[in-house]
């Protein structure tokens, strides 16, 4: 299906669902959709980065997940993650680097985003939210609970030691 048709179909479904809710016709069994969000870093086709990430290649690329047109406002790890998770461009978050003092988890917390980002919003919408792996650079065994990342039901943290 072409992207325009998919977008139109989603808009129509959302419109019907909204009308049903307004009219009190929502089914008791209606559940929100499940969401699986996979975030990977450093996927540069020109630098052949997937040659160094065999599991990403095996489980995503070889099974058909490939985006031939992707655009990123800031192609730097932490600023890009914060943009994706908050919906704000890097110049509006003031997170401009991958490590402190201008980036990383401590800067994310200092800027007040720990209560204003996607996992929190998903929990407020009734979702259970989990993560595993790296959340941000400089989120490690020394500061994993200073504070805990908000919005997660649970996590399996792969913390990086110094």
PyMOL commands that set and color helices and strands:
alter all, ss='L'
color gray80, all
select helices_A, chain A and resi 3-22+49-52+54-59+61-63+77-86+90-93+104-110+113-115+118-124
alter helices_A, ss='H'
color red, helices_A
select strands_A, chain A and resi 130-133+154-157
alter strands_A, ss='S'
color yellow, strands_A
deselect
rebuild
show_as cartoon
